[in-house]
Amino acid sequence: MSKPDPVVGWEDAAVEPRHLGAYLREFSALLELYGYKTSVYGRFGDGCIYSGITSTCVTGKA
């Protein structure tokens, strides 16, 4: 079975830098809960977060 590709378009977030740690913990918990994988990157000092979330949205299967 092939791994799903990251889906582009719904992975950007702007977060107040002082809340970044809490945001990333909650974001990671949600990804884990629903079985998604991602790479998180960005300009953390500015509160700009980017990620490529894996999904099977194209096939409609969870």
C-alpha positions as CSV (number, residue, x, y, z in Angstrom):
1,M,0.0,0.0,0.0
2,S,1.4,3.4,-1.0
3,K,1.6,6.2,1.5
4,P,-0.6,9.3,0.8
5,D,1.0,12.4,-0.6
6,P,0.9,15.7,1.4
7,V,-2.1,17.8,0.4
8,V,-1.4,21.4,-0.4
9,G,-3.9,24.2,0.5
10,W,-5.0,23.8,4.1
11,E,-1.8,23.6,6.0
12,D,-0.9,27.2,6.8
13,A,-1.4,28.9,10.2
14,A,-0.5,32.2,11.8
15,V,-0.1,32.0,15.5
16,E,1.0,34.6,18.1
17,P,4.6,33.5,18.8
18,R,4.1,33.4,22.5
19,H,1.3,30.8,21.9
20,L,3.3,28.7,19.5
21,G,4.3,25.9,21.9
22,A,0.7,25.3,23.0
23,Y,-0.5,25.5,19.4
24,L,2.0,22.9,18.1
25,R,1.2,20.5,21.0
26,E,-2.6,20.7,20.2
27,F,-2.0,20.5,16.5
28,S,0.2,17.4,16.9
29,A,-2.4,15.8,19.2
30,L,-5.1,16.3,16.5
31,L,-2.9,14.9,13.8
32,E,-2.2,11.9,15.9
33,L,-5.9,11.4,16.8
34,Y,-6.9,11.3,13.2
35,G,-3.8,9.4,11.9
36,Y,-2.3,12.1,9.8
37,K,1.4,12.7,9.3
38,T,3.1,16.0,8.6
39,S,6.3,18.0,8.5
40,V,6.1,21.3,10.3
41,Y,8.3,24.2,9.2
42,G,8.0,27.9,8.9
43,R,9.2,31.2,10.5
44,F,8.4,30.3,14.1
45,G,9.7,33.5,15.5
46,D,7.1,35.3,13.4
47,G,4.4,32.8,14.2
48,C,4.1,31.5,10.6
49,I,3.6,27.7,10.5
50,Y,3.5,25.6,7.4
51,S,2.9,21.8,7.0
52,G,2.2,19.3,4.3
53,I,-0.5,17.1,5.9
54,T,-0.8,13.6,4.4
55,S,-4.4,12.7,3.5
56,T,-6.4,10.4,1.3
57,C,-8.9,13.1,0.4
58,V,-8.4,12.4,-3.2
59,T,-9.9,8.9,-2.8
60,G,-12.4,9.7,-0.2
61,K,-11.1,7.1,2.2
62,A,-10.1,8.1,5.7
